[in-house]
Amino acid sequence: MDSSSEPTGKYSITMPRDIAEAAKARSGPSGLSAYVAAAAARQIERDNLSELISVAEAEHGPVSDEET
């Protein structure tokens, strides 16, 4: 999902200082806001995938070791 064309909003978040400083150091020219937005987008994708897996397992049962 390319969020560069999406409208933005300003939010205040709280996070551990060491994580914030590490993110700021790694954010590069795009800046901390873009870095945090990308991290949140990845987490949302993972959450959506986990929900999809849960629904599939509820319907079909878990994947066995032999099937992986």
N, C-alpha and C positions, 0 to 999 in steps of 0.2 A: 504494500500500500504506500503510494507516494503521498505523503502528507504536506509536501511543500506548497501545494495550491490550496490547502485547507485553511479556513479562517483560524486564527489563533486567539488564545485568551491568556491572561496573566493569572498565575496561581502561586500561592505560597505553600511550600512543602517543608517538612521537617525530616531530616535524616541524620544519621551519625556523621560527625564532622570528618572522620577519617575517610568515609565513603565519598562524601561531598568533595573533599580535597583531591582524592584519587581521580574522581570523575572529571573535575575541573582540569587537572593536569593532563588527562587523556583526551579532552574534548577537542583540542586543536582549533583550527580557524572557524569551524562551524559554531563553536561556543557551547557552553554548558547546557543551555536550554535545548538545543538540538540533540545533544548527546543523551540527555535524560528522556526526551521525547522518543528517541529511537529505542532506548532500553525499555520504556513502558510499552511501546508498540510490540517489541519482541515478546514481552511477558504476556500481553493480551493474546498474541498468536499461540503461545504455549498453553495458556489457560483454555482457549477455544479448542485446541487439539486434545487436551486432557478430557474436556467435556465430551467431545466426539468419541473418544476411545471408551469412555464410561458408558455412553449410550450404546455403542456397538457391542461392548462386552455384556451389558445387561440383556441385549437382544440375542446375541449369538454365543455367549460364554467367553471366557478368557482364551487368549491364544496360548496353545500348549508349546512346550519347548521344541517338540518335533516340527511344529509349523513355522518356527522362526528361522 
